[in-house]
Amino acid sequence: MWLKILTWLDIFTEKASNIFHYIGSVILAVMMFFTFADVAGRYFLKQPIKGSFEVTEYMLAILISFSIAYCGVKKGHIHVDVLTMRLPQRVQDILNSITQPLGFILIFLTTWHTVRFALSLHASGMSSTVLVIPKYPFVFIAAVGLGLYSLVLLKDFMESLYKAVKR
């Protein structure tokens, strides 16, 4: 049963993070062309794109929140192992089984509070100043990205725990 849940989490987080990464890559390309058009319009036509800062800000929120889980799946986040790299693998797995739940709890709580913040933004009706775009959908998007990252951390914790028990 434990291995089945771990396999399911591994497949789900891999596929979902790949989809999110693809969306984030498209957003990055759009943001790059949008910024180029804004700068070119500002310098050559003396006419910048109205609300370009707000649109770029929202695209950046999507880009970062959709890329963080992919980075976690690919083990691209910073991992400081100067002290633990000389320890036996079993001890490293045990230490990971202790520290990884802390990371999961931290990101899960961040996700929870991000959802609460999005709900409060929705209730207040807060929007951007120039284009009057509501802010809460982008905060919900950030919560979805963080939620997926918390599942990646949960999967990593379960893998470390499984390896520690198995050895």
N, C-alpha and C positions, 0 to 999 in steps of 0.2 A: 504493500500500500504506500509506504513512504517513498519507495523508488518510483512508483507510478505518478505520485504528486510532483516529485522532483522532475521527472521527465516531461510531464505536462507543462510545468512552469518554465522549463528550459525552452521547449518548443514555442510556447506562447510569447515569452519575452523576446526570443530571437526574432520571430516573425513580426511582432508588433513594433519592436524597436527598429527593424529594417524599414517598415512602412513609414514610421515617424521620421526616420533619418532621411528617407527619400523626400518626404514633404518638406522637411527642414532644408534640404539641399535646393529644392525648387524655390523656396522662400528666399534663400540666400542669393540665388541667381536673379530673382525678381528685384530684391533689395539693391543688388549691385547695379542693375540697369536703371532702376528708379533713381538712385543717388546720382548716377552719371547724368541722367536726363535733367535732374534738378540743378546740378552744378553747371552743366552746359547751358541750360536756360538762363541761369543767373548771370553767367559771364558773357555769353554771346548775344542773348536776346534781351538781357536786363529784365527778365521775367521768370522768377523762380516758381516752382510748383507750390501752389497754396497747400499748406498743411503737410509738407513733406517730412518735417521733423516728427510729427505725430504718427504718420504712416510707417516711417522707418522704425520708430519706437515700438509699435505694435508688431511689425514683422520680426523685429529682434526678439521680442518676448516669445513668439511662436518658435523661432529658430532655436533659441537656447533650450526651451523646455522640451522640444521635440528631439533634440540631439543628446541630451544628458543620459537617457536610458541606453541609447546606442553605444555611447562611450563606455557605459558600465558593462554592457554585454561583451564588448571587445576588450575589456580590461584596460581601458585607456586612461582611467583616472589615476591620479598620483597615488602611489603606494610606497610608503617609506618602510623599507625592510632592512635597514642597516643593522639593527640589533638582532633581528630574528633570523636572518638568512643563514647563519651558522648553526642554528639549532636543528635538531632532527625534524624531519618532515611531520611526524606525528605531533610533536610539540607545536610546530607552526600551525597545524590544522586545529589543534586545541585552542591556541591563542586566537586564531581567526574565528573560531566558534564563540569566543567570548566577545571580541570586538565588533564583529559584523552585526550582531543584533542591535548594538548601540547605534550603528549607522542606519540600520533599517528603522528603528524607533524614531530617530531624529528626522529622517526624510518622511516617514509616515505622518509624524506630527506636523511637519512643514506642509505636507499635502492637505491635511485636515484644516489647518489654519488658513491656507490659501483658499480652500473652498468657502470657509466662513467669511473671509475677506471679500470674495466674489459675491457672495449673497448680500453682504452689507453694501457693496457698491451698487448692486442691482436695486436694492431697496432705496438707496439714496438717489439713484438716477444720475450718478456722476458720469460725465462724458468729457471728451477732449474739448479744448477751448476753441480751436479754429474750425475743425470739420464736424464737431459735435457727434463724434463716434462714441458709443457707450464703451466704458472700460471693462465692464464685468465679463463679457465673453472671452476676452483675452486672458483674464485672470483665471477663468475656468479652464481654458486651454493649457495654461501653465500648470494648473492642478492635475490635469490629465497626464501631462508629461512627467510630473513629479510622482504621480501614482504609479506609472509604469516603472519608473526608476526604483521606487520602493519595492515593487515586485522583483526586480532584478536583484536588489540587495537581499531580499528574502530567499530567493533561489540560491544566491551565493552562500548565504548562511547555512541553508539546508545541505548544500553540497559539502561545505567544510565539516559540518556536524556528521554527515554520512561518512566522509573520509576518516574523520577522527575515530569514529566508532568502529569502522570496518577494519582499521589497521590493528 
